[in-house]
């Protein structure tokens, strides 16, 4: 709703400077995001008495950026009046203020932002760079939520609930890293938080947390493999929250969206590794009597796994695709994305198989290696079945 209502605000602010018509058409290269470099036009506009102003907005939270205090005051008052007169909206007096970014930090979307002088003057002008931190409010939330996830792990009574509790904690850690890694000072901010979180892990989980360099690290955690802080709870890896480094945000082509023909073509190009015919069949033939959530997640997982079996990595045809509940519904499982996985139908049978003959036949037929069996056993265990003995597998393979 904010994007619909405030779209007009974006264009009004842009019309005051960025999109103002000029007498001449200025040239500029097209960036890979699809936007045009307007630096020549802006240099010409700065020779006028117009007030330079830009808007950065996410939902109903936005910043207006101006060159000087005088322009900032005028634009601040003009924007408040425009919002009230045009859209009937009031700004929050508590949250709205003018900040000089050379002297003070300004908070935006969980970040604290400020500009600092950089090196010597160039052509008689000061040079500045942006420094950004995680905001104080965000740091408190990170610490509080991380400790809540640790408490959930502490009170787990069986392997099933422990696996999901650890997975939830890891997902949270990865989410924090992926979001805040664009902050230039993220490493020092997270290091300060990490000490308290590590102490909480040590106090609550005690001897359950072990350092084991010989256990297999899952694919999603490979980038943490070099960290000396990586730990295990049983067979489950526990990701270190302190292991983070700054990375600038990736540029995205603004034309990529599902609302235009060009945008849809770009999306389809990104799906070139997936059999589109199979994807269309999945969309047209949902599983009868299954929930909408299940059928939607089935499609999403097929795309996320590039149309391959999660265990064997075999490319799947429509006849081979099975969507497996990691924790069966009979054991309290649900149709959430994280509880589902796309498998080859014979692998799916093997997860639920209890007869020795069936297990031996399928293991030989599928030519599963040790890594496949370890992953398969994890799913068998979650489904309440006994693990397949790897030594028996080796004998079968040899024979």
Buried (B, 14 or more C-beta within 10 A) or exposed (E): EEEEEBEEBBEBBBEBBBEEEEEEEBEBEEEEEBEEEBEEBBEBBEEEEEBBBEBEBEEBEBBBEBEEEEBBEEBBEBBBEBBEEEEEBEBEEEEEEEBEBEEEBBBBEBBBBBBEEEEEEEEEEEEEEEBBBBBEEBBEBBBEBBBEBBEBBBEBEEBBBBBBBBBBBBBBBBEBBEBBBBBBBBBEBBEEBBEEBBEBBEEBBEEBBEEEEEBEBEEEBEEBEEBEBBBBBBBBBBBBBBBBEEEEEEEEBEEBEEEEEEBEEBEEEEEEEBBEEBBEBBEEEBEEEEEEEBBBBBBEBBBBBBBBBBBBEBBBEEEBBBBBBBBBEEEEBEBEBEBBBBBBBBBBBBBBBEEEEEBBBBBEEBEBEEEBBBBBBBBBBBBEBEEBEEEBBEEBEEE
